[in-house]
Every structure is written in structure tokens, then in C-alpha cells.
Amino acid sequence: MNSRRHFLSKLIVSTAAPAILCRSAFGQTPPPAKLEESDPMAAALGYKDNTTQVDAQKYPQHKPEQKCSNCALFQGKAEDASGPCGAVGGKVVAGNGWCMVYAKKPDAAK
């Protein structure tokens, strides 16, 4: 009976160890996906990778100085070329992009 327990415990350890090691080596979360303009969510929000390409007739609220990098929903730094956005589930947007849920980032305390 003791040899059977010993065998089973060795079997469990030998099969679990590679899975645990692989998870720790490769189990890092993948980087968030880039939001493409063709994505249905991007289309619904009027997202453009470049704020200068926004259709002014379709989005009259758009101003040229509005861009993702100075939006309150942008989770990167203002100088980042791209970063995750809270409005699109953390997908990566262009820092120079724009969408209709743009909200100016509040100014830092003076």
C-alpha cells in the first residue's frame, strides 16, 4: 500500500511540476490588443488613430487639440505614443487618436 501512495505522489508531482513551471515562465498576461479603426467598438465611438482625420461634419464636438493622450480615459502618460484606454476595455489606442467619448484630463494641482 505504501508503494502505491509513493508512486501516486511521485506521479502527481512529476505531471504538475512542468505545468507550474510553464505557467510561471510563460504565464505573463499578454499585452492588450491594439484598437483598430475597423473594430465595431471603434466604429461606434468614431475612433480615429489620428485626430486630424476626424470627420468634422459627423462629429462637430471635435476640436483639433483633443487627442487620446490628453483624455481622462487614457491610461498611459501624456507623452506616450500609445496606451490603454478605459473607454474601450483597456485596448491600446494611439496617443494622437480621438473618439467621441473624449473627456479632457483635469489639470494637475497648481
FENDAUR-V952946 format. One line per field, one symbol per residue. phi: phi as a letter, one per 30 degrees, with the letter a starting at -180 (. if undefined). psi: psi as a letter, one per 40 degrees, with the letter a starting at -180 (. if undefined). A space follows every 50 residues. Layout:
BEGIN
phi=???
psi=???
END
This chain:
BEGIN
phi=.dddddddddddddddeddddddddcdddddddddcdddeddddcidbdb edcdddddbdddbeddaedccdddccdedddaadbddbiiddcdecdabd cebeddddec
psi=dddddddddddddddddddddddddeeihiiiihhidehdddddefhidh deehhdddgeehidehidefideheaideidiiihddffeihihdeaiie ehhhhiiih.
END
